[in-house]
Amino acid sequence: MRAITSTFAFIAALVLAPVLAHAQDHYETEATHAVIMDFETGQVLFAKDAETPMAPSSMSKMMTVLMVLEAIDAGTLSMDDELPVSEYAWRTGGAASGSSTMFLELHSRARVDDLLRGVIIQSGGDACIVLAEALSGSEAAFADAMTARAHELGLMSANFTNSTGWPDPDHNISALDLARLARILIADHPEYYGIWAEREFTYNGIRQYNRNPLLGNFAGADGLKTGHTEAAGYGLAATAERDGQRRIIVFNGMDSNRARTSEAERMMRAAMSDFAVYDLFDAGAAVDERATVFMGEADTVGLQVGDAVQVALQRRARRNMTVSVVYDGPLMAPIAAGQEIGHLVVEAPGYEPQNFPLYAAEDVARKGMFGRIGAALAHMIRGGN
C-alpha cells in the first residue's frame, strides 16, 4: 500500500459549510486579535490570534443583550416592563462609576425598551446591571448565567464575571467567539437588530451618540459594539452588508480611538473586496477521480465528499489553488458505500492545506477465491508490493 495523490484542475461551482483559513502572508493588521467572518456561511476569512481569550471590555455587552433578547422571546421579560434602578447599579455602572453610563437616576424605574438602547447605543453600565439584576437577582449570578449560555452556544472561550465588561482578569472571550456571538445576534433576533444601527439616544434629557465608527462612514455598516479599557486597548465588533453579502469583523488592542476608526474602515473594506468564499463541491458530490481497488469485483471505486466543501481565500490566492485526491492505495476490497477511504486536499499560496474526507460512492465486493488467486498472481508478475 502506498499513498496515492492525484491533483486535478478545478473550476469552482458555487455552494456552502465552515473552515478556518489563515492568510496572514497577504493581509496584516496592527490589532493584537482579529477575525473577519462571512455571515452567511460562518467561514473565517482572516484570523490573527483569534482563538486566544482576551479582555473584551464593552464588546461583552453583546452577550448581555443576547440574554435579554432570549428572555423577551421566552416571555419572562417584556420591552414594556419597568425595572428598578438599585443603588448597586447606580454606583457601579452609573455616573459615579466613571465609565460609560445611561445616567439612570437612583431608585427610578426604566423600561426595558430604553434599557436596551442604553446598553447598545450608550454602552451604559448601569443599564446592563439593572437588566442583570432583573433576570438573575444579582450581577454575579447573571454573569454565571452568561457564561453557561455562551458555552451552550459553543462559545467555549467565554468566561464572564460581570455584565458590563468592567476589567477583571477572569473576564475573557476570544475574537472568534465574539464574531460567532455577533452572527447569532443578527441571525436569531432580526426584529431587534435595527437598534444597533441607531445613531443616538436621549434619556433623562441627556443625548449620547453611538460610538461605532463605521456607522455613517462605511456604506452598509449597521452594528454592533465598541469596547475600550486601558488594559485591552480599543476594540470593535462590527458588521456591514453590501450587494447581498454580509461580513463581520472583530478586532482588539488598538492604541487609540483614531487608530480604531482607521482600522475599522480598512478591515471592513478588505472584508468586502479582498476575500471570498469559494464553493467547490455540493454535499455528497462526486469528485473527478476514482480510486484504484485491489481484489475487488471492480478495479476502481468512485469518490464523493460528505458535507459541502468550501474554502475561504483572498481573491488573488484563488488563481493558484490546487485540489488533490489523496488515499492509501490500491484499496483492498471489500469496500462499502459511505466508507471513508481518503481525503481531498485544497492548497493555495499563503494558506495552510485544508483537508476534507472522501467516501466510497458505491459498494465494491471482494473477488471470489479464484479471482483473488488470479489477481494475486497478476500483481506478483507486475512486481507489485
Secondary structure, 3 states (H helix, E strand, C coil): CEEEEEEECCCCCCCCCCCECCCCCCCCCCCCEEEEEECCCCCEEEEECCCCCECCHHHHHHHHHHHHHHHHHHCCCCCCCEEECCHHHHHHHCHHHCCCCCCCCCCCEEEHHHHHHHHHCCCCHHHHHHHHHHHHCCHHHHHHHHHHHHHHCCCCCCECCCCCCCCCCCCEECHHHHHHHHHHHHHHCHHHHHHHHCCEEEECCEEEECCCCCCCCCCCEEEEEEEEECCCEEEEEEEEEECCEEEEEEEEEECCHHHHHHHHHHHHHHHHHCEEEEEEECCCCEEEEEEEEECECCCEEEEEECCCEEEEEEHHHHCCCEEEEEEEECEECCECCCCEEEEEEEECCCCCCEEEEEEECCCECECCHHHHHHHHHHHHHCCCC
